[in-house]
């Protein structure tokens, strides 16, 4: 049991460090939390696999939402993951695909599965309703 508790604490520290680094846009620190960087965005059916793809994702999303930030709601442990519920928010200041900047803010409740192989973070899989975000940006 002590080994399991230690692994959970280590994983939780990685997830918290990861989320805080995202908030301050320290993408080198975010990349360093992974053994292999990978984001799976279920709401948009997009996967960003590998450091170059993840850095391109950061550039794209932070161009669209330069103040993008997350706010932790809850954190739970699973056998191979840490499950986080959070608010994601930002203001639409740059292009988002074909959508020109609207200057409008969004706030969307999301869930992320931080998938681990032992103590190594191998994927952040994010579930959200993209229509919630688009509705707020275009309403």
C-alpha positions as CSV (number, residue, x, y, z in Angstrom):
1,X,0.0,0.0,0.0
2,X,2.9,2.4,0.8
3,X,4.3,1.9,-2.7
4,X,0.9,2.7,-4.2
5,X,0.5,5.8,-2.1
6,X,4.0,7.0,-3.1
7,X,3.2,6.4,-6.8
8,X,0.0,8.3,-6.5
9,X,1.7,11.2,-4.8
10,X,4.4,11.3,-7.5
11,X,1.8,11.3,-10.3
12,X,-0.2,14.0,-8.6
13,X,2.9,16.2,-8.3
14,X,3.5,15.8,-12.0
15,X,0.0,16.6,-12.9
16,X,-0.1,19.7,-10.7
17,X,3.3,20.9,-12.1
18,X,2.0,20.2,-15.6
19,X,-1.2,22.3,-15.1
20,X,0.6,25.2,-13.4
21,X,3.2,25.3,-16.2
22,X,0.4,25.5,-18.8
23,X,-1.1,28.4,-16.8
24,X,2.1,30.4,-17.0
25,X,2.8,29.3,-20.5
26,X,6.1,27.6,-19.6
27,X,5.9,25.1,-22.4
28,X,9.4,23.7,-21.8
29,X,8.3,22.8,-18.3
30,X,5.0,21.2,-19.6
31,X,7.0,19.1,-22.2
32,X,9.4,18.0,-19.3
33,X,6.4,16.5,-17.4
34,X,6.0,13.9,-20.2
35,X,8.2,10.9,-21.0
36,X,6.7,11.3,-24.5
37,X,4.5,14.4,-25.1
38,X,1.0,13.5,-26.4
39,X,-2.3,15.3,-26.2
40,X,-5.5,13.7,-27.4
41,X,-8.4,16.3,-27.7
42,X,-11.6,14.3,-27.9
43,X,-13.8,17.3,-28.4
44,X,-12.0,18.2,-31.7
45,X,-10.9,14.7,-32.6
46,X,-7.3,15.8,-32.8
47,X,-4.1,14.2,-31.5
48,X,-0.8,16.0,-31.1
49,X,1.9,13.3,-30.8
50,X,5.5,14.1,-30.1
51,X,7.3,17.2,-29.0
52,X,7.1,19.1,-32.3
53,X,3.3,18.5,-32.7
54,X,2.7,19.4,-29.0
55,X,4.7,22.7,-29.4
56,X,2.7,23.5,-32.6
57,X,-0.5,22.9,-30.6
58,X,0.6,25.3,-27.9
59,X,1.5,27.9,-30.5
60,X,-1.9,27.6,-32.2
61,X,-4.0,27.6,-29.0
62,X,-2.1,30.4,-27.3
63,X,-2.2,32.5,-30.4
64,X,-6.0,32.2,-30.4
65,X,-6.2,32.5,-26.6
66,X,-3.1,34.3,-25.2
67,X,-4.6,34.3,-21.7
68,X,-5.7,30.6,-21.7
69,X,-5.7,29.1,-18.2
70,X,-7.1,26.2,-16.3
71,X,-8.6,26.1,-12.8
72,X,-8.6,22.8,-11.0
73,X,-12.0,21.6,-9.7
74,X,-11.1,18.0,-8.6
75,X,-8.4,15.4,-8.9
76,X,-8.9,11.6,-8.6
77,X,-6.6,8.6,-9.0
78,X,-7.1,5.6,-11.2
79,X,-4.9,2.5,-11.6
80,X,-3.0,4.0,-14.6
81,X,-4.1,7.7,-14.6
82,X,-4.9,10.8,-12.7
83,X,-8.3,12.2,-13.6
84,X,-8.8,15.9,-13.4
85,X,-11.9,18.0,-13.7
86,X,-11.2,21.7,-14.4
87,X,-12.4,24.9,-15.9
88,X,-10.6,26.1,-19.1
89,X,-11.0,29.8,-19.9
90,X,-9.5,32.3,-22.2
91,X,-10.3,35.3,-24.5
92,X,-10.4,34.9,-28.3
93,X,-7.7,37.3,-29.5
94,X,-6.2,35.4,-32.5
95,X,-7.5,33.1,-35.3
96,X,-8.9,29.8,-34.3
97,X,-8.9,27.7,-37.5
98,X,-11.2,29.7,-39.9
99,X,-12.8,31.7,-37.0
100,X,-11.5,35.2,-36.8
101,X,-10.8,36.7,-33.4
102,X,-14.1,37.8,-31.7
103,X,-12.6,39.3,-28.5
104,X,-15.0,37.2,-26.5
105,X,-14.1,35.1,-23.5
106,X,-15.0,31.5,-23.0
107,X,-15.2,29.2,-20.0
108,X,-15.7,25.5,-20.4
109,X,-15.8,22.6,-17.8
110,X,-13.6,19.8,-18.9
111,X,-12.1,16.5,-17.8
112,X,-8.6,15.3,-18.5
113,X,-7.1,11.8,-18.1
114,X,-3.4,12.1,-17.4
115,X,-2.3,8.6,-18.5
116,X,0.8,7.1,-16.9
117,X,3.0,4.2,-17.6
118,X,4.3,3.6,-14.1
119,X,5.5,7.0,-13.0
120,X,5.9,8.3,-16.5
121,X,3.2,10.6,-18.0
122,X,2.6,9.4,-21.5
123,X,-0.6,11.2,-22.6
124,X,-3.1,13.9,-21.6
125,X,-6.5,12.9,-23.0
126,X,-9.0,15.8,-22.7
127,X,-12.8,15.5,-23.0
128,X,-14.9,18.6,-23.6
129,X,-17.8,19.9,-25.7
130,X,-16.3,22.1,-28.4
131,X,-19.8,23.5,-29.1
132,X,-19.8,25.1,-25.7
133,X,-16.7,27.0,-26.5
134,X,-17.8,28.0,-30.1
135,X,-21.2,29.1,-28.8
136,X,-19.5,31.5,-26.3
137,X,-17.1,32.9,-28.9
138,X,-19.8,33.6,-31.5
139,X,-22.9,34.5,-29.5
